[in-house]
Amino acid sequence: MTARSTSRLPFAWTDKAFHEDVLPDKRRLATALQRICRRLTIRTPDGVTPTHPTQAQAATYLRISETALTRYLRAQHVPAYEVTAFIFDTACRDAGGEQNLGITREDLLELRAHAEQERCGNCSRHRQAVRTAEQELKAIRKKLQRSEEEKATELREARQHASALKREAQRARTEYPVAQPVLEAGPQRDQRAAQAATQLPVPRRQGDRQQGIKEAAAASVIARRAEELLQDGRPDSTLALLRHTAEAYTSAEMAALVPLLRTRGQHELVANLVHIYGRDRTDRDVVQAALLLHQHNAVKDAEALLRAAAARLGPATP
């Protein structure tokens, strides 16, 4: 039976086109492998030697996968040293010697070594890019860690400042005490307590001048400390000072502190202090402070103090 003729050239599958970004040494190795594969005398497992062997038959004959053979011939991958040597030795045996292959074994293996180095050089560039990215990431992590440590340090310092401010305020109250009324016993004491609960405070008499001086001195201590904290850029510590001041200072000291801060231009500080005092203190303290502020011609601050207290109490009933 006569075999069918075909116009297809033998080993046509070895003519692989290269991608434009294939590097020169890999291109030279793949070209040499294409020429060597054309010299193979491929035998199928049943002993047949086809005149037009397929790529799949060639891959089986060379003991590699068809996909791997395609990548070698297209310069997409550099074969291992043993694979390259086996391909050459098989083709050399089938062709009757390396003189019929157009390249020696040493030259082919040298081409493979150059192609591998070329590939590693490309990978080296990628590794350098990865290394640079890792260094940048490490620097960012260190920066974030430093930022967290700085925040923790600032918080610790703020707490220490708050404790120091509390001690300083207590010391100021000790150095400049405000005279307290003498407690009385019996019905007279109860009667005066009831009057104090229902009557508004009266203006200070001339005999209270020394007491006013002490209140002004205590207020000056707080005002000076608040200015120092603001100049140091520590608003949290300043707010802590104001909260403690509103909690610990009397209505008279409050009334002395507000005009003093106004004269020093600390208007925002005054607004915060008035709001905190009106929100946290009792109605009696707020009314007394508002009246004293009114006596100091701080009418708007007195009104703001009363409004803060009214907001705390909630909406008025009809």
Phi and psi restraints in degrees (value plus and minus 20) as a CYANA .aco file:
   2 THR   PHI    -102.3   -62.3
   2 THR   PSI     112.5   152.5
   3 ALA   PHI     -90.8   -50.8
   3 ALA   PSI     126.2   166.2
   4 ARG   PHI     -90.1   -50.1
   4 ARG   PSI     117.2   157.2
   5 SER   PHI    -101.7   -61.7
   5 SER   PSI     135.2   175.2
   6 THR   PHI    -162.2  -122.2
   6 THR   PSI     127.9   167.9
   7 SER   PHI    -109.2   -69.2
   7 SER   PSI     -27.7    12.3
   8 ARG   PHI     -93.0   -53.0
   8 ARG   PSI     114.0   154.0
   9 LEU   PHI     -92.2   -52.2
   9 LEU   PSI     127.6   167.6
  10 PRO   PHI     -83.6   -43.6
  10 PRO   PSI     126.4   166.4
  11 PHE   PHI      38.1    78.1
  11 PHE   PSI      12.2    52.2
  12 ALA   PHI     -83.7   -43.7
  12 ALA   PSI     -45.3    -5.3
  13 TRP   PHI     -89.0   -49.0
  13 TRP   PSI     -31.1     8.9
  14 THR   PHI     -98.9   -58.9
  14 THR   PSI     -34.7     5.3
  15 ASP   PHI    -102.5   -62.5
  15 ASP   PSI      67.1   107.1
  16 LYS   PHI    -122.5   -82.5
  16 LYS   PSI     116.2   156.2
  17 ALA   PHI    -104.0   -64.0
  17 ALA   PSI     127.6   167.6
  18 PHE   PHI    -119.8   -79.8
  18 PHE   PSI     125.5   165.5
  19 HIS   PHI     -92.0   -52.0
  19 HIS   PSI     132.2   172.2
  20 GLU   PHI     -85.6   -45.6
  20 GLU   PSI     -41.5    -1.5
  21 ASP   PHI    -114.2   -74.2
  21 ASP   PSI     -10.4    29.6
  22 VAL   PHI     -89.1   -49.1
  22 VAL   PSI     112.6   152.6
  23 LEU   PHI     -94.3   -54.3
  23 LEU   PSI     135.6   175.6
  24 PRO   PHI     -79.2   -39.2
  24 PRO   PSI     -66.7   -26.7
  25 ASP   PHI     -86.6   -46.6
  25 ASP   PSI     -57.7   -17.7
  26 LYS   PHI     -87.0   -47.0
  26 LYS   PSI     -56.0   -16.0
  27 ARG   PHI     -83.9   -43.9
  27 ARG   PSI     -62.6   -22.6
  28 ARG   PHI     -86.4   -46.4
  28 ARG   PSI     -59.5   -19.5
  29 LEU   PHI     -84.6   -44.6
  29 LEU   PSI     -65.5   -25.5
  30 ALA   PHI     -83.3   -43.3
  30 ALA   PSI     -58.5   -18.5
  31 THR   PHI     -82.6   -42.6
  31 THR   PSI     -62.4   -22.4
  32 ALA   PHI     -84.5   -44.5
  32 ALA   PSI     -60.0   -20.0
  33 LEU   PHI     -86.2   -46.2
  33 LEU   PSI     -56.3   -16.3
  34 GLN   PHI     -81.6   -41.6
  34 GLN   PSI     -64.5   -24.5
  35 ARG   PHI     -84.9   -44.9
  35 ARG   PSI     -61.1   -21.1
  36 ILE   PHI     -86.1   -46.1
  36 ILE   PSI     -61.1   -21.1
  37 CYS   PHI     -83.3   -43.3
  37 CYS   PSI     -45.9    -5.9
  38 ARG   PHI     -90.4   -50.4
  38 ARG   PSI     -33.8     6.2
  39 ARG   PHI    -117.1   -77.1
  39 ARG   PSI     -16.1    23.9
  40 LEU   PHI     -93.3   -53.3
  40 LEU   PSI     123.6   163.6
  41 THR   PHI    -129.5   -89.5
  41 THR   PSI      70.8   110.8
  42 ILE   PHI    -100.5   -60.5
  42 ILE   PSI     112.9   152.9
  43 ARG   PHI    -140.3  -100.3
  43 ARG   PSI     113.3   153.3
  44 THR   PHI     -97.5   -57.5
  44 THR   PSI     144.4   184.4
  45 PRO   PHI     -77.2   -37.2
  45 PRO   PSI     -45.9    -5.9
  46 ASP   PHI    -109.9   -69.9
  46 ASP   PSI     -10.5    29.5
  47 GLY   PHI      69.0   109.0
  47 GLY   PSI     -15.2    24.8
  48 VAL   PHI    -103.6   -63.6
  48 VAL   PSI     122.1   162.1
  49 THR   PHI    -133.9   -93.9
  49 THR   PSI      75.9   115.9
  50 PRO   PHI     -91.9   -51.9
  50 PRO   PSI     127.2   167.2
  51 THR   PHI     -98.2   -58.2
  51 THR   PSI     -44.6    -4.6
  52 HIS   PHI    -145.3  -105.3
  52 HIS   PSI      52.3    92.3
  53 PRO   PHI     -87.0   -47.0
  53 PRO   PSI     128.3   168.3
  54 THR   PHI    -106.6   -66.6
  54 THR   PSI     148.2   188.2
  55 GLN   PHI     -86.0   -46.0
  55 GLN   PSI     -56.1   -16.1
  56 ALA   PHI     -82.9   -42.9
  56 ALA   PSI     -60.7   -20.7
  57 GLN   PHI     -85.5   -45.5
  57 GLN   PSI     -60.1   -20.1
  58 ALA   PHI     -84.4   -44.4
  58 ALA   PSI     -60.4   -20.4
  59 ALA   PHI     -84.0   -44.0
  59 ALA   PSI     -61.6   -21.6
  60 THR   PHI     -84.0   -44.0
  60 THR   PSI     -60.0   -20.0
  61 TYR   PHI     -84.3   -44.3
  61 TYR   PSI     -55.1   -15.1
  62 LEU   PHI    -111.0   -71.0
  62 LEU   PSI     -19.4    20.6
  63 ARG   PHI      44.9    84.9
  63 ARG   PSI      17.9    57.9
  64 ILE   PHI    -154.1  -114.1
  64 ILE   PSI     149.2   189.2
  65 SER   PHI     -99.9   -59.9
  65 SER   PSI     137.0   177.0
  66 GLU   PHI     -84.9   -44.9
  66 GLU   PSI     -56.3   -16.3
  67 THR   PHI     -83.8   -43.8
  67 THR   PSI     -62.7   -22.7
  68 ALA   PHI     -83.1   -43.1
  68 ALA   PSI     -62.0   -22.0
  69 LEU   PHI     -82.2   -42.2
  69 LEU   PSI     -59.7   -19.7
  70 THR   PHI     -82.3   -42.3
  70 THR   PSI     -62.9   -22.9
  71 ARG   PHI     -86.6   -46.6
  71 ARG   PSI     -56.1   -16.1
  72 TYR   PHI     -85.3   -45.3
  72 TYR   PSI     -63.5   -23.5
  73 LEU   PHI     -95.8   -55.8
  73 LEU   PSI     -40.4    -0.4
  74 ARG   PHI    -117.4   -77.4
  74 ARG   PSI     -14.8    25.2
  75 ALA   PHI      43.3    83.3
  75 ALA   PSI       7.7    47.7
  76 GLN   PHI    -106.8   -66.8
  76 GLN   PSI     -37.7     2.3
  77 HIS   PHI    -172.2  -132.2
  77 HIS   PSI     124.7   164.7
  78 VAL   PHI    -114.8   -74.8
  78 VAL   PSI     101.1   141.1
  79 PRO   PHI     -86.1   -46.1
  79 PRO   PSI     135.0   175.0
  80 ALA   PHI     -85.4   -45.4
  80 ALA   PSI     144.4   184.4
  81 TYR   PHI     -78.4   -38.4
  81 TYR   PSI     -66.8   -26.8
  82 GLU   PHI     -84.6   -44.6
  82 GLU   PSI     -58.9   -18.9
  83 VAL   PHI     -86.1   -46.1
  83 VAL   PSI     -64.0   -24.0
  84 THR   PHI     -81.7   -41.7
  84 THR   PSI     -64.8   -24.8
  85 ALA   PHI     -83.8   -43.8
  85 ALA   PSI     -59.7   -19.7
  86 PHE   PHI     -86.4   -46.4
  86 PHE   PSI     -61.4   -21.4
  87 ILE   PHI     -80.1   -40.1
  87 ILE   PSI     -65.2   -25.2
  88 PHE   PHI     -85.0   -45.0
  88 PHE   PSI     -66.1   -26.1
  89 ASP   PHI     -83.4   -43.4
  89 ASP   PSI     -58.7   -18.7
  90 THR   PHI     -86.4   -46.4
  90 THR   PSI     -66.3   -26.3
  91 ALA   PHI     -86.9   -46.9
  91 ALA   PSI     -55.3   -15.3
  92 CYS   PHI     -84.4   -44.4
  92 CYS   PSI     -61.5   -21.5
  93 ARG   PHI     -85.0   -45.0
  93 ARG   PSI     -64.1   -24.1
  94 ASP   PHI     -88.2   -48.2
  94 ASP   PSI     -53.5   -13.5
  95 ALA   PHI    -105.4   -65.4
  95 ALA   PSI     -29.8    10.2
  96 GLY   PHI      67.6   107.6
  96 GLY   PSI       3.6    43.6
  97 GLY   PHI     109.1   149.1
  97 GLY   PSI     134.2   174.2
  98 GLU   PHI     -89.9   -49.9
  98 GLU   PSI     -37.7     2.3
  99 GLN   PHI     -85.2   -45.2
  99 GLN   PSI     -39.9     0.1
 100 ASN   PHI    -112.6   -72.6
 100 ASN   PSI     -21.3    18.7
 101 LEU   PHI    -117.4   -77.4
 101 LEU   PSI     -37.3     2.7
 102 GLY   PHI      60.6   100.6
 102 GLY   PSI     -14.7    25.3
 103 ILE   PHI    -175.7  -135.7
 103 ILE   PSI     124.5   164.5
 104 THR   PHI    -106.4   -66.4
 104 THR   PSI     145.3   185.3
 105 ARG   PHI     -83.5   -43.5
 105 ARG   PSI     -63.1   -23.1
 106 GLU   PHI     -83.4   -43.4
 106 GLU   PSI     -60.0   -20.0
 107 ASP   PHI     -86.2   -46.2
 107 ASP   PSI     -59.7   -19.7
 108 LEU   PHI     -85.5   -45.5
 108 LEU   PSI     -63.3   -23.3
 109 LEU   PHI     -86.9   -46.9
 109 LEU   PSI     -51.8   -11.8
 110 GLU   PHI     -88.9   -48.9
 110 GLU   PSI     -58.9   -18.9
 111 LEU   PHI     -80.0   -40.0
 111 LEU   PSI     -62.2   -22.2
 112 ARG   PHI     -81.8   -41.8
 112 ARG   PSI     -61.6   -21.6
 113 ALA   PHI     -83.2   -43.2
 113 ALA   PSI     -63.1   -23.1
 114 HIS   PHI     -83.6   -43.6
 114 HIS   PSI     -61.4   -21.4
 115 ALA   PHI     -84.9   -44.9
 115 ALA   PSI     -58.1   -18.1
 116 GLU   PHI     -87.7   -47.7
 116 GLU   PSI     -60.5   -20.5
 117 GLN   PHI     -84.8   -44.8
 117 GLN   PSI     -57.9   -17.9
 118 GLU   PHI     -84.0   -44.0
 118 GLU   PSI     -59.7   -19.7
 119 ARG   PHI     -85.9   -45.9
 119 ARG   PSI     -63.5   -23.5
 120 CYS   PHI     -85.7   -45.7
 120 CYS   PSI     -53.7   -13.7
 121 GLY   PHI     -82.6   -42.6
 121 GLY   PSI     -60.3   -20.3
 122 ASN   PHI     -85.6   -45.6
 122 ASN   PSI     -63.0   -23.0
 123 CYS   PHI     -84.7   -44.7
 123 CYS   PSI     -52.3   -12.3
 124 SER   PHI     -82.8   -42.8
 124 SER   PSI     -58.3   -18.3
 125 ARG   PHI     -83.9   -43.9
 125 ARG   PSI     -60.1   -20.1
 126 HIS   PHI     -87.0   -47.0
 126 HIS   PSI     -60.1   -20.1
 127 ARG   PHI     -83.4   -43.4
 127 ARG   PSI     -56.8   -16.8
 128 GLN   PHI     -84.5   -44.5
 128 GLN   PSI     -60.0   -20.0
 129 ALA   PHI     -84.2   -44.2
 129 ALA   PSI     -60.9   -20.9
 130 VAL   PHI     -84.7   -44.7
 130 VAL   PSI     -61.5   -21.5
 131 ARG   PHI     -82.8   -42.8
 131 ARG   PSI     -61.6   -21.6
 132 THR   PHI     -82.8   -42.8
 132 THR   PSI     -63.0   -23.0
 133 ALA   PHI     -83.5   -43.5
 133 ALA   PSI     -59.1   -19.1
 134 GLU   PHI     -85.2   -45.2
 134 GLU   PSI     -59.2   -19.2
 135 GLN   PHI     -84.8   -44.8
 135 GLN   PSI     -60.8   -20.8
 136 GLU   PHI     -83.9   -43.9
 136 GLU   PSI     -61.4   -21.4
 137 LEU   PHI     -83.7   -43.7
 137 LEU   PSI     -59.7   -19.7
 138 LYS   PHI     -83.8   -43.8
 138 LYS   PSI     -61.0   -21.0
 139 ALA   PHI     -84.3   -44.3
 139 ALA   PSI     -58.8   -18.8
 140 ILE   PHI     -85.5   -45.5
 140 ILE   PSI     -60.3   -20.3
 141 ARG   PHI     -84.0   -44.0
 141 ARG   PSI     -61.1   -21.1
 142 LYS   PHI     -83.1   -43.1
 142 LYS   PSI     -60.4   -20.4
 143 LYS   PHI     -83.8   -43.8
 143 LYS   PSI     -62.7   -22.7
 144 LEU   PHI     -84.8   -44.8
 144 LEU   PSI     -58.3   -18.3
 145 GLN   PHI     -84.7   -44.7
 145 GLN   PSI     -62.9   -22.9
 146 ARG   PHI     -82.2   -42.2
 146 ARG   PSI     -59.0   -19.0
 147 SER   PHI     -82.9   -42.9
 147 SER   PSI     -62.0   -22.0
 148 GLU   PHI     -84.8   -44.8
 148 GLU   PSI     -61.2   -21.2
 149 GLU   PHI     -84.6   -44.6
 149 GLU   PSI     -59.5   -19.5
 150 GLU   PHI     -84.3   -44.3
 150 GLU   PSI     -60.7   -20.7
 151 LYS   PHI     -83.1   -43.1
 151 LYS   PSI     -62.3   -22.3
 152 ALA   PHI     -83.1   -43.1
 152 ALA   PSI     -59.3   -19.3
 153 THR   PHI     -85.4   -45.4
 153 THR   PSI     -63.4   -23.4
 154 GLU   PHI     -82.6   -42.6
 154 GLU   PSI     -60.3   -20.3
 155 LEU   PHI     -85.2   -45.2
 155 LEU   PSI     -61.5   -21.5
 156 ARG   PHI     -84.2   -44.2
 156 ARG   PSI     -61.7   -21.7
 157 GLU   PHI     -85.9   -45.9
 157 GLU   PSI     -57.5   -17.5
 158 ALA   PHI     -84.0   -44.0
 158 ALA   PSI     -59.7   -19.7
 159 ARG   PHI     -85.5   -45.5
 159 ARG   PSI     -60.6   -20.6
 160 GLN   PHI     -83.7   -43.7
 160 GLN   PSI     -60.9   -20.9
 161 HIS   PHI     -84.4   -44.4
 161 HIS   PSI     -59.4   -19.4
 162 ALA   PHI     -82.9   -42.9
 162 ALA   PSI     -61.9   -21.9
 163 SER   PHI     -83.6   -43.6
 163 SER   PSI     -61.4   -21.4
 164 ALA   PHI     -85.3   -45.3
 164 ALA   PSI     -59.2   -19.2
 165 LEU   PHI     -84.6   -44.6
 165 LEU   PSI     -59.2   -19.2
 166 LYS   PHI     -83.0   -43.0
 166 LYS   PSI     -63.5   -23.5
 167 ARG   PHI     -84.8   -44.8
 167 ARG   PSI     -58.6   -18.6
 168 GLU   PHI     -86.5   -46.5
 168 GLU   PSI     -59.0   -19.0
 169 ALA   PHI     -86.4   -46.4
 169 ALA   PSI     -60.7   -20.7
 170 GLN   PHI     -84.2   -44.2
 170 GLN   PSI     -58.8   -18.8
 171 ARG   PHI     -86.0   -46.0
 171 ARG   PSI     -57.5   -17.5
 172 ALA   PHI     -84.5   -44.5
 172 ALA   PSI     -59.3   -19.3
 173 ARG   PHI     -86.9   -46.9
 173 ARG   PSI     -52.6   -12.6
 174 THR   PHI     -89.6   -49.6
 174 THR   PSI     -61.3   -21.3
 175 GLU   PHI     -92.5   -52.5
 175 GLU   PSI     -52.0   -12.0
 176 TYR   PHI    -145.8  -105.8
 176 TYR   PSI      49.2    89.2
 177 PRO   PHI     -90.8   -50.8
 177 PRO   PSI     132.8   172.8
 178 VAL   PHI    -120.9   -80.9
 178 VAL   PSI     109.9   149.9
 179 ALA   PHI     -81.2   -41.2
 179 ALA   PSI     112.0   152.0
 180 GLN   PHI    -121.0   -81.0
 180 GLN   PSI     128.2   168.2
 181 PRO   PHI     -87.7   -47.7
 181 PRO   PSI     127.2   167.2
 182 VAL   PHI     -96.8   -56.8
 182 VAL   PSI     110.2   150.2
 183 LEU   PHI     -96.6   -56.6
 183 LEU   PSI     119.9   159.9
 184 GLU   PHI    -136.9   -96.9
 184 GLU   PSI     135.3   175.3
 185 ALA   PHI    -124.0   -84.0
 185 ALA   PSI     139.2   179.2
 186 GLY   PHI      64.3   104.3
 186 GLY   PSI    -186.6  -146.6
 187 PRO   PHI     -81.7   -41.7
 187 PRO   PSI     -52.8   -12.8
 188 GLN   PHI     -82.7   -42.7
 188 GLN   PSI     -57.8   -17.8
 189 ARG   PHI     -84.9   -44.9
 189 ARG   PSI     -64.3   -24.3
 190 ASP   PHI     -83.9   -43.9
 190 ASP   PSI     -58.6   -18.6
 191 GLN   PHI     -85.0   -45.0
 191 GLN   PSI     -62.7   -22.7
 192 ARG   PHI     -90.0   -50.0
 192 ARG   PSI     -53.2   -13.2
 193 ALA   PHI     -85.8   -45.8
 193 ALA   PSI     -59.5   -19.5
 194 ALA   PHI     -85.7   -45.7
 194 ALA   PSI     -61.2   -21.2
 195 GLN   PHI     -82.5   -42.5
 195 GLN   PSI     -59.8   -19.8
 196 ALA   PHI     -86.1   -46.1
 196 ALA   PSI     -49.5    -9.5
 197 ALA   PHI     -97.3   -57.3
 197 ALA   PSI     -40.5    -0.5
 198 THR   PHI    -129.3   -89.3
 198 THR   PSI     -39.9     0.1
 199 GLN   PHI    -122.7   -82.7
 199 GLN   PSI     126.7   166.7
 200 LEU   PHI     -95.8   -55.8
 200 LEU   PSI     133.7   173.7
 201 PRO   PHI     -87.1   -47.1
 201 PRO   PSI     128.2   168.2
 202 VAL   PHI    -115.0   -75.0
 202 VAL   PSI     140.5   180.5
 203 PRO   PHI     -79.3   -39.3
 203 PRO   PSI     132.2   172.2
 204 ARG   PHI     -88.3   -48.3
 204 ARG   PSI     118.0   158.0
 205 ARG   PHI    -101.2   -61.2
 205 ARG   PSI     148.1   188.1
 206 GLN   PHI     -82.5   -42.5
 206 GLN   PSI     -48.0    -8.0
 207 GLY   PHI     -90.3   -50.3
 207 GLY   PSI     -31.8     8.2
 208 ASP   PHI    -110.1   -70.1
 208 ASP   PSI      -4.3    35.7
 209 ARG   PHI     -83.3   -43.3
 209 ARG   PSI     -61.0   -21.0
 210 GLN   PHI     -84.7   -44.7
 210 GLN   PSI     -59.3   -19.3
 211 GLN   PHI     -83.6   -43.6
 211 GLN   PSI     -60.5   -20.5
 212 GLY   PHI     -82.6   -42.6
 212 GLY   PSI     -57.0   -17.0
 213 ILE   PHI     -82.8   -42.8
 213 ILE   PSI     -61.7   -21.7
 214 LYS   PHI     -84.7   -44.7
 214 LYS   PSI     -61.4   -21.4
 215 GLU   PHI     -83.8   -43.8
 215 GLU   PSI     -62.2   -22.2
 216 ALA   PHI     -84.5   -44.5
 216 ALA   PSI     -57.7   -17.7
 217 ALA   PHI     -85.0   -45.0
 217 ALA   PSI     -63.3   -23.3
 218 ALA   PHI     -83.2   -43.2
 218 ALA   PSI     -61.3   -21.3
 219 ALA   PHI     -84.0   -44.0
 219 ALA   PSI     -56.1   -16.1
 220 SER   PHI     -83.3   -43.3
 220 SER   PSI     -57.5   -17.5
 221 VAL   PHI     -81.0   -41.0
 221 VAL   PSI     -67.0   -27.0
 222 ILE   PHI     -85.5   -45.5
 222 ILE   PSI     -63.2   -23.2
 223 ALA   PHI     -81.3   -41.3
 223 ALA   PSI     -63.2   -23.2
 224 ARG   PHI     -84.1   -44.1
 224 ARG   PSI     -62.1   -22.1
 225 ARG   PHI     -86.8   -46.8
 225 ARG   PSI     -58.3   -18.3
 226 ALA   PHI     -83.9   -43.9
 226 ALA   PSI     -60.9   -20.9
 227 GLU   PHI     -83.9   -43.9
 227 GLU   PSI     -59.5   -19.5
 228 GLU   PHI     -82.5   -42.5
 228 GLU   PSI     -62.4   -22.4
 229 LEU   PHI     -86.5   -46.5
 229 LEU   PSI     -59.8   -19.8
 230 LEU   PHI     -85.6   -45.6
 230 LEU   PSI     -60.2   -20.2
 231 GLN   PHI     -86.6   -46.6
 231 GLN   PSI     -50.6   -10.6
 232 ASP   PHI    -101.4   -61.4
 232 ASP   PSI     -20.5    19.5
 233 GLY   PHI      51.1    91.1
 233 GLY   PSI      20.4    60.4
 234 ARG   PHI    -142.3  -102.3
 234 ARG   PSI      53.3    93.3
 235 PRO   PHI     -85.0   -45.0
 235 PRO   PSI     -51.2   -11.2
 236 ASP   PHI     -84.4   -44.4
 236 ASP   PSI     -62.4   -22.4
 237 SER   PHI     -86.7   -46.7
 237 SER   PSI     -56.7   -16.7
 238 THR   PHI     -83.1   -43.1
 238 THR   PSI     -62.5   -22.5
 239 LEU   PHI     -84.4   -44.4
 239 LEU   PSI     -58.3   -18.3
 240 ALA   PHI     -82.3   -42.3
 240 ALA   PSI     -59.7   -19.7
 241 LEU   PHI     -82.8   -42.8
 241 LEU   PSI     -63.1   -23.1
 242 LEU   PHI     -84.1   -44.1
 242 LEU   PSI     -60.2   -20.2
 243 ARG   PHI     -83.9   -43.9
 243 ARG   PSI     -62.7   -22.7
 244 HIS   PHI     -87.8   -47.8
 244 HIS   PSI     -56.6   -16.6
 245 THR   PHI     -82.7   -42.7
 245 THR   PSI     -64.4   -24.4
 246 ALA   PHI     -85.4   -45.4
 246 ALA   PSI     -49.0    -9.0
 247 GLU   PHI    -100.5   -60.5
 247 GLU   PSI     -58.2   -18.2
 248 ALA   PHI    -121.7   -81.7
 248 ALA   PSI     -44.4    -4.4
 249 TYR   PHI    -108.6   -68.6
 249 TYR   PSI     131.7   171.7
 250 THR   PHI     -98.6   -58.6
 250 THR   PSI     151.2   191.2
 251 SER   PHI     -81.7   -41.7
 251 SER   PSI     -58.6   -18.6
 252 ALA   PHI     -85.1   -45.1
 252 ALA   PSI     -62.6   -22.6
 253 GLU   PHI     -86.3   -46.3
 253 GLU   PSI     -58.6   -18.6
 254 MET   PHI     -81.2   -41.2
 254 MET   PSI     -65.5   -25.5
 255 ALA   PHI     -86.0   -46.0
 255 ALA   PSI     -48.9    -8.9
 256 ALA   PHI     -99.3   -59.3
 256 ALA   PSI     -51.5   -11.5
 257 LEU   PHI     -93.5   -53.5
 257 LEU   PSI     -60.4   -20.4
 258 VAL   PHI     -80.4   -40.4
 258 VAL   PSI     -71.6   -31.6
 259 PRO   PHI     -83.2   -43.2
 259 PRO   PSI     -53.7   -13.7
 260 LEU   PHI     -83.7   -43.7
 260 LEU   PSI     -64.0   -24.0
 261 LEU   PHI     -85.8   -45.8
 261 LEU   PSI     -55.4   -15.4
 262 ARG   PHI     -82.9   -42.9
 262 ARG   PSI     -62.9   -22.9
 263 THR   PHI     -85.8   -45.8
 263 THR   PSI     -44.9    -4.9
 264 ARG   PHI    -112.1   -72.1
 264 ARG   PSI     -13.7    26.3
 265 GLY   PHI      61.3   101.3
 265 GLY   PSI      -8.1    31.9
 266 GLN   PHI    -110.6   -70.6
 266 GLN   PSI      44.0    84.0
 267 HIS   PHI     -90.8   -50.8
 267 HIS   PSI     -60.6   -20.6
 268 GLU   PHI     -85.3   -45.3
 268 GLU   PSI     -57.1   -17.1
 269 LEU   PHI     -83.6   -43.6
 269 LEU   PSI     -60.9   -20.9
 270 VAL   PHI     -83.2   -43.2
 270 VAL   PSI     -63.6   -23.6
 271 ALA   PHI     -80.0   -40.0
 271 ALA   PSI     -62.6   -22.6
 272 ASN   PHI     -85.6   -45.6
 272 ASN   PSI     -62.9   -22.9
 273 LEU   PHI     -83.9   -43.9
 273 LEU   PSI     -64.0   -24.0
 274 VAL   PHI     -81.9   -41.9
 274 VAL   PSI     -62.5   -22.5
 275 HIS   PHI     -83.6   -43.6
 275 HIS   PSI     -65.2   -25.2
 276 ILE   PHI     -85.1   -45.1
 276 ILE   PSI     -62.5   -22.5
 277 TYR   PHI     -84.0   -44.0
 277 TYR   PSI     -66.4   -26.4
 278 GLY   PHI     -87.3   -47.3
 278 GLY   PSI     -48.2    -8.2
 279 ARG   PHI    -100.0   -60.0
 279 ARG   PSI     -55.9   -15.9
 280 ASP   PHI    -122.5   -82.5
 280 ASP   PSI     -41.9    -1.9
 281 ARG   PHI    -112.2   -72.2
 281 ARG   PSI     147.5   187.5
 282 THR   PHI     -92.1   -52.1
 282 THR   PSI     145.6   185.6
 283 ASP   PHI     -80.9   -40.9
 283 ASP   PSI     -59.8   -19.8
 284 ARG   PHI     -81.7   -41.7
 284 ARG   PSI     -66.1   -26.1
 285 ASP   PHI     -81.9   -41.9
 285 ASP   PSI     -61.2   -21.2
 286 VAL   PHI     -84.8   -44.8
 286 VAL   PSI     -64.4   -24.4
 287 VAL   PHI     -84.0   -44.0
 287 VAL   PSI     -63.6   -23.6
 288 GLN   PHI     -81.7   -41.7
 288 GLN   PSI     -65.7   -25.7
 289 ALA   PHI     -84.1   -44.1
 289 ALA   PSI     -59.1   -19.1
 290 ALA   PHI     -83.9   -43.9
 290 ALA   PSI     -61.8   -21.8
 291 LEU   PHI     -84.5   -44.5
 291 LEU   PSI     -62.2   -22.2
 292 LEU   PHI     -86.8   -46.8
 292 LEU   PSI     -57.8   -17.8
 293 LEU   PHI     -82.5   -42.5
 293 LEU   PSI     -59.7   -19.7
 294 HIS   PHI     -82.2   -42.2
 294 HIS   PSI     -57.9   -17.9
 295 GLN   PHI     -86.7   -46.7
 295 GLN   PSI     -48.7    -8.7
 296 HIS   PHI    -105.8   -65.8
 296 HIS   PSI      -7.2    32.8
 297 ASN   PHI      44.3    84.3
 297 ASN   PSI       2.2    42.2
 298 ALA   PHI    -120.1   -80.1
 298 ALA   PSI      45.5    85.5
 299 VAL   PHI     -85.9   -45.9
 299 VAL   PSI     -65.0   -25.0
 300 LYS   PHI     -84.1   -44.1
 300 LYS   PSI     -57.8   -17.8
 301 ASP   PHI     -87.8   -47.8
 301 ASP   PSI     -56.7   -16.7
 302 ALA   PHI     -83.0   -43.0
 302 ALA   PSI     -63.0   -23.0
 303 GLU   PHI     -84.9   -44.9
 303 GLU   PSI     -61.7   -21.7
 304 ALA   PHI     -83.3   -43.3
 304 ALA   PSI     -56.9   -16.9
 305 LEU   PHI     -83.6   -43.6
 305 LEU   PSI     -64.2   -24.2
 306 LEU   PHI     -87.0   -47.0
 306 LEU   PSI     -57.9   -17.9
 307 ARG   PHI     -85.2   -45.2
 307 ARG   PSI     -59.0   -19.0
 308 ALA   PHI     -83.1   -43.1
 308 ALA   PSI     -60.7   -20.7
 309 ALA   PHI     -87.0   -47.0
 309 ALA   PSI     -58.9   -18.9
 310 ALA   PHI     -85.7   -45.7
 310 ALA   PSI     -57.1   -17.1
 311 ALA   PHI     -84.9   -44.9
 311 ALA   PSI     -54.1   -14.1
 312 ARG   PHI     -86.2   -46.2
 312 ARG   PSI     -57.4   -17.4
 313 LEU   PHI     -94.7   -54.7
 313 LEU   PSI     -39.3     0.7
 314 GLY   PHI      76.1   116.1
 314 GLY   PSI     157.4   197.4
 315 PRO   PHI     -85.3   -45.3
 315 PRO   PSI     122.9   162.9
 316 ALA   PHI     -91.5   -51.5
 316 ALA   PSI     125.8   165.8
 317 THR   PHI    -100.0   -60.0
 317 THR   PSI     126.0   166.0
